């Protein structure tokens, strides 16, 4: 090195030292000029960020009793208080990271100047940051600039400007917080690898213990990790983790916080971490397990639709108490899986249960034959099968409920009014390019919508009432009613009012409406496509339920009817509190009087014969010894690709659906025995088979365990009728 170069470097280092000292003294002595003012503003803003931006915490989801079922998080962090930092952890960390922690006021002058000299002369870069400075840096990286790579890079760049800013913030922090608060703050923020942040989470994940109970070697291992958590990961790099732990033990000896003999003994011990991988919970609804996962997923989806962002949900540290009844959910799961095996290809079987009420409709169970999870080979899925619009095959004849309700409201028929039940019926409302009609109908070139019954209804053709038709489900009777209503509009309107709101807002393929999509089928909702201007022959089949739907919404229809016509959103939320235990309001749609109470009560009576002899679900009801009054309606779609049963008692309502999911050719076959359901070339499933068996199988056990027998409400004479109206 030339003498001139050495002289210039010496001068530069002296100037650098002066800048650093001036910077450190800035909060005390003040400064003048634009640059100093800007620097001060930056420091104040950063200090404000440290105070105002809380660290991400774990959100806990519980069942209706308050029992945790899942955790949602971006960073696994279990915060601690200063008195939870035990002596072993305190001295392990201080000894290896900042042995003069209790002597300085935020900045270790000697170490900072040494690092500045080393970095400026081209030697290995040195941090020499105090724990207070590291607290600042880690807070910026893990909290303030979380998810912002540019900000994170700036918060740890090797520059004098960054070091100066960090040092000044550290000095400010030391005037506001005690040493114990700073130490606890650091230990709450720092990363310990694998989404594990803070000593509370690390103690649990690494050793299945709490911070207060950490032993000296355990504390030494964790203290050693903060320097380079990835490189010293004890599961991936046990040799490096051991060497680092032992270095910390040596530093504790040097700092006179551990006897050398004890350190030597601890060095001979194994790492002692939990086997295989950290003991941390799943970061999402997978942690709710195979049974409760669908409910957890609905909770998440519900809160996101209510206005909460996913970042808020996964970092807010909320406690979300749900309406989940784990026992009811278990019964629903067992019944769904009994009827359709969880690994049965291409067939889903779901059951959604909702409590009726005039102020709330609480969801108590969301179950499927499939397990909730990511192992497709084991029959798992994370699709929200019970709640989402995933049954693209349709509900079948359960949609006759809406035609019936519209007929009652419009005065077209009463529940005891006679209805026509011909073998075939030709619509005079829905015209267009439909298929030819049978010889008994209009001329073959008239292109009317023609419908027939799936079975022999000659036994009820004479003297059938609307109540009889609801129990036995002849297609012709309801298309004729639809004709009398003049269009599908009253039925569609009734479907939305009674509960099929997201269903009718979805596309004809079950997706989200997107007017800008290149796929024209996504431009309009079902309600628009099948609305009052629809006159094509096929649209007359709306009452036969051919369009995609949500099983939960169908179950909520029964809850609305049993609530005197009051619709409420099917809510999974009992209450939400924030990280401080304060209630958090959840924006939910208000309950509405969807139809007059008399209409709802009369419709309930009209639907009360489905489980009786001659009704379409009588066999399933009899098989479990059902003996309570219920409302009920079965449904089966064209080609037997899906089938449904919706029903309820005054205390609990719900819907079961068996439908094709994920592919497969043909329809669904049901051998009338548990576990016999499968996809086959020519289907034979009906709503009174697997769906009804699923509903009654679960409801029998749930109701008998806790609910008294209750009668259905009395009908309103206004909607009863005695003859054609």
C-alpha positions in Angstrom: 0.0 0.0 0.0 1.3 3.5 -0.9 1.8 6.0 1.9 -0.7 8.4 0.2 -3.4 5.7 0.1 -2.8 4.9 3.8 -3.1 8.5 4.7 -6.3 9.0 2.7 -7.9 6.0 4.4 -6.8 7.2 7.8 -8.3 10.6 7.2 -11.5 8.9 5.8 -11.8 6.8 8.9 -11.4 9.7 11.2 -14.1 11.6 9.3 -16.3 8.5 9.4 -15.9 8.2 13.1 -16.9 11.8 13.5 -20.0 11.3 11.4 -21.0 8.3 13.5 -20.5 10.2 16.7 -22.4 13.2 15.5 -25.2 10.9 14.4 -25.3 9.2 17.7 -25.5 12.5 19.5 -28.2 13.9 17.2 -31.2 13.1 19.4 -29.5 14.9 22.3 -27.7 17.8 20.6 -30.0 18.3 17.7 -28.9 19.4 14.2 -29.6 22.0 11.6 -30.1 22.0 7.8 -32.4 20.3 5.4 -30.6 17.0 5.5 -30.7 16.8 9.2 -34.4 17.7 9.3 -35.1 15.0 6.7 -33.1 12.5 8.6 -35.0 13.3 11.8 -38.3 12.9 10.0 -37.3 9.5 8.7 -36.2 8.4 12.2 -39.4 9.6 13.7 -41.5 7.9 11.0 -39.7 4.6 11.5 -40.0 4.9 15.3 -43.7 5.5 14.7 -43.9 2.5 12.5 -42.4 0.4 15.2 -45.0 1.6 17.7 -48.0 1.6 15.4 -47.6 -1.5 13.2 -48.3 -4.6 15.4 -46.5 -7.8 14.7 -48.4 -10.6 12.8 -50.0 -13.0 15.3 -51.8 -16.3 15.0 -55.6 -16.2 14.5 -57.4 -19.0 16.4 -60.6 -20.6 15.1 -62.7 -22.4 17.7 -65.9 -24.4 17.8 -69.1 -23.2 19.4 -67.7 -24.2 22.9 -64.5 -22.2 22.5 -62.3 -25.2 21.8 -59.6 -24.4 19.2 -59.9 -26.3 16.0 -57.5 -24.4 13.7 -54.9 -21.7 13.4 -54.4 -19.3 10.6 -51.2 -17.4 10.2 -48.5 -16.0 8.0 -45.9 -16.0 10.9 -46.2 -18.5 13.7 -45.8 -16.3 16.7 -46.9 -16.8 20.3 -46.1 -13.5 22.1 -44.5 -13.4 25.5 -44.2 -10.8 28.3 -40.8 -9.7 29.8 -41.3 -11.9 32.9 -41.6 -14.9 30.6 -37.9 -14.6 29.5 -36.1 -17.0 31.8 -32.4 -16.5 32.9 -31.1 -19.2 30.6 -32.6 -17.6 27.5 -31.6 -14.1 28.6 -28.0 -14.9 29.2 -27.6 -17.2 26.2 -28.8 -14.5 23.9 -26.9 -11.6 25.5 -23.7 -13.6 25.6 -23.7 -14.5 21.9 -25.3 -11.4 20.4 -24.6 -8.4 22.7 -22.5 -9.0 25.8 -22.6 -5.3 26.8 -26.4 -5.1 26.4 -26.9 -3.9 30.0 -24.1 -1.3 29.8 -24.8 0.6 26.6 -27.8 2.9 25.7 -28.8 1.3 22.4 -25.4 1.5 20.6 -22.2 -0.2 21.3 -19.8 2.6 20.3 -16.7 0.4 20.3 -18.3 -2.3 18.2 -19.9 0.1 15.7 -16.6 1.9 15.0 -14.8 -1.4 14.7 -17.4 -2.5 12.2 -17.3 0.7 10.3 -13.5 0.5 10.0 -13.6 -3.1 8.9 -16.3 -2.5 6.3 -14.6 0.7 4.9 -11.2 -1.0 4.5 -12.7 -3.8 2.4 -12.3 -6.5 5.1 -15.1 -8.8 6.0 -18.3 -6.9 6.7 -19.2 -6.8 10.4 -22.5 -5.9 12.0 -21.6 -5.2 15.6 -25.3 -4.3 16.1 -26.6 -4.3 19.6 -29.8 -6.2 20.5 -31.6 -2.9 20.4 -30.4 -2.3 16.9 -31.2 -5.8 15.9 -34.7 -5.4 17.3 -35.2 -2.4 15.1 -33.9 -4.2 12.0 -35.9 -7.3 12.6 -39.0 -5.3 13.2 -38.6 -3.6 9.9 -37.9 -6.9 8.1 -40.5 -9.1 9.7 -43.3 -6.6 10.4 -43.1 -3.2 8.7 -41.8 -4.5 5.4 -43.3 -8.0 5.6 -44.1 -9.0 2.0 -42.1 -6.0 0.6 -38.7 -7.4 -0.7 -37.5 -3.9 -1.6 -38.2 -2.5 1.9 -36.6 -5.6 3.5 -33.5 -5.2 1.3 -33.1 -1.6 2.4 -33.6 -2.5 6.1 -30.6 -4.8 6.0 -28.3 -3.2 3.4 -24.6 -2.8 4.3 -24.3 1.0 4.3 -23.3 3.7 6.7 -26.6 5.5 6.2 -28.6 2.5 7.2 -26.4 1.9 10.2 -26.7 5.5 11.3 -30.5 5.5 11.0 -30.7 2.2 12.9 -28.4 3.5 15.6 -30.4 6.7 16.2 -33.7 4.7 16.4 -32.1 2.3 18.9 -31.1 5.3 21.1 -34.7 6.6 21.0 -36.0 3.1 21.9 -33.7 2.9 24.9 -35.2 6.2 26.2 -38.8 4.7 26.0 -38.4 1.0 26.9 -36.6 -0.8 29.7 -33.9 -3.4 28.9 -36.3 -6.2 29.8 -38.9 -4.8 27.4 -36.4 -4.5 24.6 -35.1 -8.0 25.2 -38.7 -9.4 25.2 -39.6 -7.3 22.2 -36.6 -8.7 20.2 -37.5 -12.2 21.3 -41.0 -11.7 20.1 -40.0 -10.5 16.6 -36.9 -12.5 15.6 -37.2 -15.5 13.2 -36.3 -19.0 14.1 -36.8 -20.5 10.6 -39.7 -22.2 9.0 -42.3 -19.5 9.6 -41.5 -19.7 13.3 -41.2 -16.2 14.9 -40.5 -15.3 18.5 -39.3 -17.4 21.4 -42.8 -18.4 22.4 -43.4 -20.2 19.1 -39.8 -21.5 19.0 -39.9 -23.0 22.5 -43.1 -24.9 21.5 -42.0 -25.8 17.9 -38.5 -27.0 18.8 -38.9 -28.5 22.3 -42.7 -28.7 22.9 -42.3 -26.5 25.9 -42.8 -22.9 27.0 -40.2 -20.1 27.2 -40.1 -20.1 31.0 -39.1 -23.8 31.0 -36.3 -23.7 28.5 -33.1 -25.4 29.8 -29.6 -23.9 29.3 -28.7 -26.1 26.2 -32.2 -25.5 24.7 -31.8 -21.8 25.2 -28.3 -21.9 23.8 -29.6 -23.7 20.6 -32.3 -21.1 20.1 -30.0 -18.1 20.8 -27.6 -19.5 18.2 -30.3 -19.7 15.6 -31.1 -16.0 15.3 -27.8 -15.3 13.6 -28.6 -17.6 10.7 -31.7 -19.7 11.2 -31.6 -21.4 7.8 -28.0 -22.4 8.0 -28.3 -23.7 11.6 -31.6 -25.5 11.2 -31.3 -28.5 13.6 -33.4 -30.8 11.4 -31.6 -30.0 8.1 -28.1 -29.3 9.5 -27.8 -30.9 12.9 -23.9 -30.7 12.9 -24.0 -27.0 12.2 -26.7 -26.5 14.8 -24.7 -28.4 17.4 -21.5 -26.4 16.7 -23.5 -23.1 17.0 -25.1 -24.2 20.2 -21.7 -25.1 21.7 -20.3 -21.7 20.6 -23.1 -20.0 22.6 -22.3 -22.2 25.6 -18.7 -21.0 25.4 -19.7 -17.4 25.1 -21.8 -17.8 28.3 -18.7 -19.1 30.0 -16.7 -16.1 28.8 -19.4 -13.8 30.0 -19.3 -15.5 33.4 -22.9 -16.7 33.2 -22.2 -20.4 33.0 -19.5 -22.6 34.7 -17.2 -24.3 32.2 -17.9 -27.7 33.7 -21.6 -27.3 33.1 -20.9 -26.0 29.6 -18.8 -29.1 28.8 -21.5 -31.3 30.1 -24.2 -29.6 28.1 -22.1 -29.9 24.9 -22.3 -33.7 25.2 -26.0 -33.7 25.2 -28.1 -34.3 22.0 -29.9 -31.3 20.5 -33.2 -32.7 21.9 -35.5 -31.1 19.4 -38.8 -32.8 18.6 -38.3 -35.5 16.0 -38.5 -35.0 12.2 -39.8 -31.4 12.0 -41.0 -28.5 14.2 -44.1 -29.1 16.3 -46.1 -26.2 14.9 -49.7 -26.3 13.8 -50.9 -26.0 10.2 -51.0 -22.5 8.9 -54.5 -22.8 7.4 -57.7 -24.8 7.5 -55.8 -28.0 6.9 -55.1 -27.8 10.7 -58.9 -28.2 11.3 -58.6 -31.8 10.3 -60.4 -34.0 7.8 -63.8 -33.5 9.5 -63.8 -29.8 10.5 -61.8 -28.5 7.6 -64.9 -27.7 5.4 -66.4 -25.7 8.2 -63.1 -23.8 8.8 -62.9 -23.1 5.0 -66.4 -21.7 5.1 -65.5 -19.5 8.1 -62.6 -18.1 6.1 -64.6 -17.5 2.9 -67.4 -15.9 4.9 -65.1 -13.4 6.6 -63.4 -12.5 3.4 -66.8 -11.8 1.8 -67.7 -9.7 4.8 -64.9 -7.3 4.1 -61.9 -8.7 6.0 -58.7 -9.2 3.9 -56.8 -12.4 3.9 -53.8 -10.5 5.3 -55.9 -9.3 8.2 -57.3 -12.7 8.9 -53.9 -14.4 8.8 -51.9 -11.8 10.8 -54.5 -10.1 13.1 -54.3 -12.5 16.0 -58.1 -12.8 16.2 -60.0 -15.4 18.1 -62.9 -16.5 15.9 -65.6 -18.4 17.8 -67.7 -20.3 15.3 -71.1 -21.9 15.4 -69.6 -25.3 14.7 -71.2 -28.1 16.7 -68.5 -30.8 16.6 -70.8 -33.6 17.6 -73.3 -32.7 14.9 -70.6 -32.3 12.4 -69.2 -35.7 13.3 -72.6 -37.3 12.8 -73.0 -35.6 9.5 -69.5 -36.8 8.4 -70.1 -40.4 9.5 -73.5 -40.5 7.7 -72.1 -38.9 4.4 -69.2 -41.3 4.4 -71.4 -44.3 5.2 -73.4 -43.8 2.1 -70.6 -42.9 -0.3 -67.0 -44.0 0.4 -64.5 -41.2 0.7 -62.3 -42.7 -2.0 -65.2 -43.4 -4.4 -64.1 -41.8 -7.7 -66.1 -38.9 -9.1 -68.9 -38.9 -6.5 -69.3 -36.4 -3.7 -71.9 -36.7 -0.9 -72.4 -33.7 1.4 -74.6 -32.6 4.3 -75.1 -29.1 5.5 -77.0 -28.3 8.7 -78.5 -24.9 9.8 -80.4 -23.8 12.9 -83.7 -22.0 12.0 -84.4 -18.7 13.7 -85.8 -15.2 13.2 -82.6 -13.4 14.3 -79.9 -15.8 13.1 -79.4 -18.9 11.0 -76.4 -20.5 12.5 -74.5 -23.2 10.5 -73.7 -26.1 12.8 -72.3 -28.7 10.4 -70.7 -28.9 7.0 -69.6 -32.4 6.1 -68.7 -34.5 3.1 -67.8 -38.1 2.3 -64.5 -36.7 1.1 -62.0 -35.8 3.8 -60.7 -32.2 3.9 -57.1 -32.2 2.9 -54.6 -32.2 0.0 -54.0 -35.9 -0.5 -56.2 -36.6 -3.5 -55.2 -40.3 -3.6 -56.8 -40.6 -0.2 -60.0 -39.0 -1.3 -59.2 -35.6 0.1 -60.1 -32.2 -1.3 -60.0 -28.5 -0.3 -62.9 -27.6 -2.5 -65.7 -26.2 -0.3 -68.1 -29.0 -1.4 -70.8 -28.6 1.2 -71.0 -24.8 1.0 -69.9 -23.7 -2.4 -71.7 -23.9 -5.8 -70.0 -27.2 -6.7 -73.0 -29.4 -7.5 -73.2 -28.6 -11.2 -75.6 -31.4 -11.9 -78.5 -29.6 -10.1 -80.9 -30.1 -7.3 -83.6 -31.9 -9.2 -87.2 -31.7 -7.9 -86.3 -29.9 -4.7 -86.7 -26.7 -6.8 -90.4 -27.5 -7.0 -90.4 -25.9 -3.5 -89.9 -22.5 -5.2 -92.7 -23.0 -7.8 -95.0 -24.1 -5.0 -94.2 -21.0 -2.9 -94.7 -18.7 -5.9 -98.0 -20.4 -6.6 -99.1 -19.7 -3.0 -98.0 -16.1 -3.1 -99.6 -15.4 -6.5 -102.9 -17.1 -5.5 -102.5 -19.6 -8.3 -103.0 -22.5 -5.9 -103.3 -23.3 -2.2 -101.6 -26.2 -0.5 -104.8 -28.3 -0.6 -105.8 -27.2 -4.1 -106.1 -30.0 -6.7 -103.4 -30.2 -9.3 -103.1 -31.9 -12.7 -100.9 -35.0 -12.9 -101.0 -36.2 -16.5 -98.4 -38.7 -17.8 -97.1 -36.0 -20.1 -97.6 -32.3 -20.2 -97.0 -29.8 -23.0 -96.1 -26.3 -21.9 -97.7 -23.4 -23.7 -95.4 -20.8 -22.2 -91.9 -22.1 -23.0 -91.6 -22.1 -26.8 -88.6 -22.1 -29.2 -86.5 -24.8 -30.7 -87.4 -27.6 -28.4 -87.7 -31.3 -29.2 -90.9 -32.7 -30.7 -93.8 -33.4 -28.5 -95.5 -36.8 -28.1 -98.5 -37.7 -30.3 -100.9 -36.8 -27.5 -99.7 -33.2 -27.5 -99.8 -30.4 -30.1 -98.6 -31.0 -33.7 -95.0 -32.2 -33.9 -93.8 -29.0 -35.5 -95.1 -26.7 -32.8 -91.9 -26.9 -30.7 -93.5 -26.7 -27.3 -91.8 -27.8 -24.1 -92.9 -31.4 -23.3 -92.3 -33.1 -20.0 -93.1 -36.6 -18.6 -93.0 -38.2 -15.2 -90.3 -40.5 -13.9 -92.7 -43.2 -12.9 -96.3 -44.2 -12.8 -98.5 -41.6 -11.0 -101.9 -43.0 -12.0 -102.6 -43.8 -8.4 -102.7 -40.1 -7.5 -103.8 -38.6 -10.7 -107.4 -38.2 -9.4 -107.7 -36.0 -6.4 -104.1 -35.0 -6.0 -103.4 -31.8 -4.1 -100.3 -29.6 -4.1 -99.3 -31.2 -0.8 -99.6 -34.7 -2.4 -97.6 -33.5 -5.4 -94.8 -32.2 -3.1 -94.6 -35.6 -1.4 -94.7 -37.7 -4.6 -93.0 -35.3 -7.0 -94.7 -35.7 -10.4 -92.9 -33.4 -12.9 -96.0 -32.6 -15.0 -97.9 -31.0 -12.1 -95.2 -28.4 -11.4 -94.5 -27.5 -15.0 -98.3 -26.9 -15.3 -98.1 -24.7 -12.2 -95.1 -22.9 -13.8 -97.3 -22.3 -16.9 -100.0 -20.8 -14.7 -97.4 -18.4 -13.2 -96.6 -17.3 -16.7 -92.8 -17.6 -16.6 -89.9 -18.8 -14.5 -89.6 -15.3 -13.0 -91.8 -16.0 -9.9 -89.9 -19.2 -9.2 -86.5 -17.6 -9.6 -87.5 -14.7 -7.4 -88.8 -17.1 -4.8 -85.5 -19.2 -5.0 -83.5 -16.0 -4.3 -85.7 -14.8 -1.5 -85.9 -18.1 0.3 -82.1 -18.6 0.3 -80.5 -19.5 -3.1 -78.7 -16.1 -3.4 -75.2 -16.9 -4.3 -76.5 -19.8 -6.3 -78.7 -17.6 -8.5 -75.9 -15.0 -8.7 -73.5 -17.7 -10.1 -73.3 -18.6 -13.8 -75.0 -21.5 -15.5 -71.7 -23.4 -15.0 -71.5 -22.6 -11.3 -68.8 -20.0 -11.6 -68.5 -16.3 -11.0 -70.1 -13.8 -13.4 -67.5 -12.1 -15.6 -68.9 -9.8 -18.3 -65.4 -9.4 -19.8 -64.7 -13.1 -20.2 -64.2 -14.6 -23.6 -66.6 -17.4 -22.5 -70.1 -16.1 -23.1 -71.6 -18.5 -20.6 -69.9 -16.4 -17.9 -71.5 -13.1 -18.9 -74.8 -13.6 -17.1 -76.0 -15.1 -13.8 -78.4 -18.0 -13.6 -81.1 -15.5 -12.5 -80.6 -13.5 -15.7 -80.3 -16.5 -18.1 -83.4 -18.2 -16.7 -85.3 -15.0 -16.0 -88.7 -13.6 -17.2 -87.6 -13.3 -20.8 -86.6 -16.9 -21.1 -89.0 -18.7 -23.4 -86.8 -21.5 -24.8 -88.3 -24.9 -24.1 -85.5 -26.1 -21.9 -86.0 -23.2 -19.5 -89.3 -24.6 -18.5 -87.3 -27.2 -16.6 -86.2 -24.7 -14.0 -88.7 -26.1 -11.6 -87.0 -29.5 -12.1 -83.7 -28.1 -10.8 -81.1 -28.6 -13.6 -78.7 -25.7 -12.6 -75.7 -25.6 -10.3 -76.3 -24.9 -6.6 -74.9 -24.7 -3.1 -76.0 -27.4 -0.7 -75.6 -25.0 2.3 -78.0 -22.5 0.6 -80.5 -25.3 -0.1 -80.3 -26.2 3.6 -80.9 -22.6 4.5 -84.0 -22.6 2.4 -85.5 -25.2 4.8 -84.3 -23.0 7.7 -86.1 -20.0 6.2 -89.4 -21.9 5.8 -89.1 -23.1 9.4 -88.4 -19.6 10.6 -91.7 -18.2 9.6 -90.4 -17.0 6.3 -87.4 -15.1 7.8 -84.3 -15.4 5.7 -80.9 -14.8 7.5 -77.5 -15.4 6.0 -76.2 -18.9 7.0 -73.6 -17.6 9.4 -70.7 -19.7 10.9 -69.7 -16.8 13.2 -70.6 -16.7 16.9 -68.1 -13.8 17.6 -64.7 -12.4 16.8 -62.3 -10.7 19.2 -59.0 -9.0 18.4 -55.6 -9.6 19.9 -56.5 -7.5 22.9 -59.8 -9.3 23.5 -62.0 -6.6 22.2 -65.0 -7.5 20.1 -64.7 -7.1 16.3 -67.9 -6.4 14.4 -68.5 -8.7 11.4 -70.5 -7.2 8.6 -73.4 -9.6 7.8 -76.5 -9.2 5.7 -79.5 -8.4 7.8 -82.3 -10.9 8.2 -85.4 -10.3 6.0 -89.0 -11.4 6.0 -88.6 -13.2 2.7 -92.2 -14.3 2.5 -95.2 -13.8 4.8 -95.2 -15.9 7.9 -98.5 -17.5 7.0 -97.2 -18.5 3.6 -94.0 -20.1 5.1 -96.0 -22.0 7.7 -98.5 -23.3 5.1 -95.6 -24.3 2.8 -94.1 -26.2 5.7 -97.3 -28.2 6.2 -97.4 -28.8 2.4 -93.9 -30.3 2.7 -94.7 -32.4 5.7 -95.7 -35.7 4.0 -92.4 -36.6 2.2 -91.4 -39.0 4.9 -94.8 -40.6 5.2 -96.0 -43.7 3.4 -96.1 -42.9 -0.3 -93.6 -40.0 0.1 -90.3 -40.1 -1.8 -88.2 -40.4 1.4 -90.4 -42.7 3.3 -88.1 -45.7 3.0 -85.0 -43.8 4.3 -87.1 -42.4 7.2 -88.5 -45.8 8.1 -85.0 -47.4 8.0 -83.8 -45.3 11.0 -87.1 -45.2 12.9 -87.8 -41.6 12.2 -90.8 -40.4 14.2 -90.7 -36.6 14.3 -92.6 -34.0 12.2 -90.5 -32.6 9.4 -90.6 -30.8 6.2 -88.9 -32.6 3.3 -88.4 -32.7 -0.4 -86.3 -35.0 -2.6 -84.8 -34.2 -6.0 -83.2 -36.1 -8.9 -81.7 -34.6 -12.1 -81.9 -35.8 -15.7 -79.6 -38.7 -16.3 -79.3 -39.4 -12.6 -76.1 -37.3 -12.3 -77.1 -35.8 -9.0 -79.8 -36.1 -6.3 -80.8 -34.1 -3.2 -82.8 -34.2 -0.1 -83.7 -31.0 1.8 -85.6 -31.0 5.1 -85.8 -29.9 8.6 -87.4 -29.9 12.0 -88.3 -26.7 13.9 -84.8 -26.9 15.6 -82.5 -28.0 12.8 -82.7 -27.9 9.0 -80.3 -29.1 6.2 -79.7 -30.5 2.8 -77.9 -33.6 1.6 -76.5 -33.8 -2.0 -75.0 -36.7 -3.9 -73.5 -35.5 -7.1 -70.7 -36.2 -9.7 -67.6 -34.3 -8.9 -64.3 -34.3 -10.8 -65.2 -36.2 -13.9 -66.6 -39.6 -14.8 -68.9 -40.8 -17.5 -72.6 -41.6 -17.2 -74.8 -41.2 -14.1 -74.7 -42.3 -10.5 -75.8 -45.8 -9.4 -77.1 -46.5 -5.9 -77.4 -50.2 -4.9 -79.7 -49.2 -1.9 -77.0 -50.2 0.5 -74.4 -48.2 2.4 -71.2 -47.7 0.4 -72.7 -49.0 -2.9 -72.9 -45.6 -4.6 -70.7 -45.3 -7.7 -70.6 -43.8 -11.2 -72.1 -46.1 -13.9 -73.2 -45.8 -17.5 -76.9 -45.6 -16.7 -77.7 -44.0 -13.3 -80.5 -45.0 -11.0 -80.0 -42.7 -8.0 -82.9 -40.7 -6.6 -83.2 -38.2 -3.8 -84.9 -40.7 -1.6 -81.9 -43.0 -1.8 -78.3 -41.9 -0.7 -79.2 -38.2 0.0 -82.2 -39.0 2.2 -80.4 -41.8 3.9 -77.5 -39.4 4.6 -79.9 -36.8 6.0 -82.0 -39.1 8.2 -78.9 -41.1 9.3 -77.3 -38.0 10.8 -80.4 -36.2 12.0 -81.8 -39.2 13.9 -78.7 -39.3 16.1 -78.3 -35.6 16.5 -81.9 -34.9 17.3 -82.4 -37.9 19.6 -79.4 -36.9 21.7 -80.5 -33.4 22.6 -83.7 -32.1 21.1 -87.4 -32.6 22.2 -90.1 -33.4 19.7 -91.7 -30.3 18.2 -94.7 -29.9 16.0 -94.7 -27.9 12.8 -96.5 -24.6 12.7 -100.2 -24.4 11.8 -101.1 -23.4 8.2 -102.7 -20.1 7.3 -106.1 -20.5 5.7 -105.2 -17.8 3.2 -102.8 -20.2 1.5 -104.5 -23.5 2.1 -107.1 -23.4 -0.7 -109.7 -26.0 -1.3 -110.0 -25.9 -5.0 -108.4 -24.3 -8.0 -107.8 -20.6 -7.4 
